[in-house]
Amino acid sequence: MAIEPGRGSEPARYALRAGDWRIDLNERLGRPLRLTWSGAIACTHCGRATKKSFAQGYCYPCFKKLAQCDTCIVKPETCHFFAGTCREPEWAERHCFQPHVVYLANSSGLKVGITRGTQVPTRWLDQGAIQALPILEVATRQQSGLVETLFKEEVADRTNWRAMLKGEVASLDLVEERDRLLPRLDGGLAALRERFGAEAIRVVDAAPVSLDYPVVEYPRKIVSHNFDKQPVVEGTLMGLKGQYLILDSGVINLRKFTGYEVTLEAA
């Protein structure tokens, strides 16, 4: 799904991507929706048919050869570019050697995260965060992973997706949390600046961002739909948050099924 921040006090705008088409989902809140998987899966990189999707949309050969599927994407602190073993050095230069932001967010409680500077605020919307605050800017993805590792000693780096989808998340003072955490990690940050240069890791003076989502009603109990087990998913569309459709029959993470051939029927 494509997500854009809402204007002013409006909630985020959601569109379902279907080839060259964009289907406005906000306009379909409160209306029946039916998604049917044909059984076909295509690799989002090379287009070949695959019986199983790896890393949310890739065939096995692409999963094994593409840099964007390597373990260092999930754990950027393990970057092995300078060891000469990067799968695609040119791709890494375009994507990993770009400014990254280390941020605090509130999706199911306080968490730390990283993203390329160009992915703000898209990354926060993808995670279903209701608040976010950039705290540091770093020169490369590897450095962002090293900084995040420091923060993980003090704060979680995961979202409890069930709590996020229930909408029972209390507001936090992210500026206060930032000011609490930075002094505690001052020694580790100083060591990274000594390693990479004083300007490689910079404190960001930014205001907290609040994010809202188009939800008519949050579910009391989370039931998760899965195309691999149930090719037809249908119900009344009650909300959109993160990469989830919230139906009165359950929720489904559409990103998990990237590359699946799905037919959409909407009233």
VENFEN-V871070 format. One line per field, one symbol per residue. ss: DSSP state (h for helix, s for strand, l for the rest). phi: phi as a letter, one per 30 degrees, with the letter a starting at -180 (. if undefined). psi: psi as a letter, one per 40 degrees, with the letter a starting at -180 (. if undefined). A space follows every 10 residues. Layout:
ss: ???
phi: ???
psi: ???
//
This chain:
ss: lsssllllll llssssssll sssslhhhll lsssssssss ssllllllsl lllslllslh hhhhhlhhhl hhhhlhhhll hhhlllllhh hhhhhlllls ssssssllls sssssshhhl lhhhhhhlll ssssssssll hhhhhhhhhh hllllsllll hhhhhhllll lllhhhhhhh hhhhlhhhhh hhhhhhllll ssslllllss llllslllll lllsllllll lsssssssss sllsssslls ssshhhhlls ssssssl
phi: .cbbdddicd deccbddbid cbcdcedcdi cdbbcbddjc bbddcciddb dbcchikcdd ededcdddcd ddddbddceb eddicddbed ddddcccbeb ccbcbbcbkd bcabadedcc ceeddedidc babdbbcbdb dedddddedd dddcbdbbcd dddeddiccd dbcddddedd deddcedddd dddddcjddd bbdccbcdcc bbbdbdaddd bcccdbedcb dcbblddclb ahccdccdck cbdddecejd dbccbbd
psi: ihhiiihbei iihhhhhgbe ihhhddeehe iihhhhheei hhhedeeiii dihiffeiid dddddhdeei deddgdeehf deeeehdgdd ddddddfihi hhiiigdfih iiiiiideeh edddddefie iihhdihidi dddddddddd deediieihg dddddeffhi iigddddddd ddddeddddd dddddeided hhhhgiiihh hiighdhiid hhhhihdddg ehhiahheih hbfhhhieea ihhdddfheh hhhhhi.
//
